[in-house]
Amino acid sequence: MSNLHSAPAPLSIDGEVIIVNNDTDEVVCNGGSIALGHPQVWYSFDNQDNVTCGYCDRVFVKERAKTRFPSQT
């Protein structure tokens, strides 16, 4: 599997950005509303402020780091 942790915050993101609480240690992704989704996978933040799903490019971002990511409407 590819690197689970994002490098410094990108200038643009193709995937959806999901903001989580600062004390969140793990997140799970199954592709959500994407047609047919993908296998359920768990990601750990491992002292990072964001992680990116290797299947659907969803980015999970801790509240304290949300200003580094494009706003979602």
Helices and strands as residue ranges (DSSP letters): E 17-20, E 26-29, E 41-44, E 50-52, E 59-62, G 63-68
